[in-house]
Structures are given as structure tokens and as C-alpha cells.
Amino acid sequence: MPRNLQVILSEDLSNVGASGELVKVKPGYARNFLLPRGLASMASKENVRRVEHEKRVAVARTQKQRAEAQAVAQKLAGVKVSIQAQVGEGSKLYGSITSRDVEQALALLGHVVDRRKIIMDAIKELGTHQVPIKIAAGVDATVEVEVVPRA
């Protein structure tokens, strides 16, 4: 009986390895724990090839999504949005400008942005404000929001 078996992990396991990794484990651990629970599969040539292919596809997909996110960030880089709001004494707003308001203003200009990606606190006064938008991991854009009084 072999001392160690090679298996391909299906999930991240602490003290064993990451998902998709080829690791050596004791035969009893593989036979009694990993394989029955679907946490790993035997490391045949076919399975190793399949996992390597899936990794290449995942890397290509990630690069494509990142390129698309950078294109969106470039489009948003110079965008300036004007939002009208009711104003009280001392340039204080009745209510506030939220990410939903910024999302709607961007949509009117033809830029579709999910409001959950707009990172901002509520704006409560008139003026020009810089609002960051997190488009993807490591890809950010900043939009200039000008709050003006409603006529």
C-alpha cells in the first residue's frame, strides 16, 4: 500500500491546501474523509488536465473582467454630475444626497453603475464633492458630484 496518495482538492482546506491544488495525503484520510465528502478527487492524468484547464479558463475570465472594469473606469474618470436639492438656511440641504441619487444622475448621462459600488457618505451640503466608485477589485474611478439648489 502506498504511503501517500495524490489528490486534487475541490475546496480550500486548512492545513491541507487550496482548491484545485494537487496534494499528497495519507491513504486513509483520502479514502475515509476527503473522497466520500467530495472534498477531493483522485489525481489521475485526466483529472489533473481538467483542473489545469479550469484554472486557465478562470484566469482568462478574470483578465477579461478586469479589462472591462478598466474601460468603465476610464469612461467615468472625467464625468461631472449635477444634482439639484432643496436648500434651507446656511446652505444645508433638506434631506441628503445618497448613492441612489448619484446612481440615477449617472444613468441619465448613460453610465450604468450599481449603487452598492458607489462608496460615499450622505452629502448634506451644497458644493462640489468627489465620490469614489469601486468598479472591481483594484479598479476605482472618481466622479465629481455638484450639489446645486433647486430653483
N, C-alpha and C positions, 0 to 999 in steps of 0.2 A: 504494500500500500504506500502511495506517495506521501512524503512528509507535508507538502503544501500543494494546494490546488490554485490555479489561476482562475479568477472570476472577474466579470465586468460588473461594476456596481451600477444599479439602476437609480439609487438615491444617495444623497450625502449621508454618510455615517461617521460620527465622531470616533476617533481613534482607529478608523479603518481607511477611509478615503472619500473622495468626492465622486459625484455622479459621473458615469462614463469612464471612470478610471479603471485601469487594469491592475488588480492587486493579487497578492498571494495570501491565502488564508489556510488555516488548518482544515483538513477534510471534514471533520465532524461539525465545525462551525458552519461551513458551506452547506453540508448535507442537511443539518438539523435546524438551522436558523435562517441563513440567507436565501437559499433556493426556495424553500416552501413559502416564505413570506413575499417572494417576488422582489426582494431587495437586490438580487444579483442574478446573473446568468453565467453559465459555463463559458469559458474563454476559448471557443472554437475559432478557427480561422474565419469562418463566415461571420460570426458574431463580432469579432474584432474589426473586420472590414466594415460591417454595418455601423458600428459605433463611430468609427473614424469618419465615415461618410456623413453621419448625422452631425458630427462636430463641424465639419467643413460647411455644411448647409447652414448651421446656426451662425457661424462666423460671417458667412456671406450675407445672411439676413440682417445681422446686426450692423454690418458696414453699410448696407443699403438704407436701413432706417436712420442711421446717423447722418448719411449724406442728405437724405430728405429733410431731416431736422435742421441741418445747417443751411439748407436752401430757404426754409421757412424763417430762420433767424435772420438771414440776410435781407429778406423782404420786410421784416418787421423793424430792422435796425433804424431806419430814418422816419418811422411813422410818428405823426403827431396827431393826437386825438383831442377834440374839444367837446366837453360835456357841460351842458347848462344845468344849473341848480338854483333853487330858491335860496335867497340870502337874507339873513336877519341883520341885526346891528353888529358892527365891528367885523364885517366880512366872515361871519360864522354862518355855516350852512344850516338850513332846516333839514335834519337827517344827515346822511353822509353818502359819499360815492364809494361803491363797493366793487369787487371784482366782476360781479354780474353787469354793472353799468359799463365797465371798461370792455367786457366781452361784447356787449351789444353795440357799443360805439365802433369797435374794431370790425364787427360783422357788417355794419353799414358801409365801411370802407372796403369790404371784400376780403377781409382777413378772418379766417375761421380759427379761433383759439378757444380751447376748453378753459372755462373759468377756474378750474381747480389748478391749472398751471400758472395762473396769474398770482404772483406772490406779493401780497400787499396788505397793509392795514387799511382800515377805512379812512378815506380822505374827508376831513371835516372843515376845510377852509379853502378859500379861493386861491388861485395861483397855478403855477406850473409844477408838476410832480413827476419824478422819474419812477416808472413802475416796471420792475423786472418780471420777465416771463421765463419760466423754466420749461423749455420745449422738450428736451430729452436729457438723459444723463450727460453732464458736461457740456450741454449746448443751451446757452441762455441768450435772451435778447432783452433790450430795454426799450420801452415805449414811453414817449413823453405825453402826459395827460394834462391838459389845461382845463381847469375848472373856472367857468365864467358865470356871471349872474344871469338869471333868466330875465328877459325883458318883459 
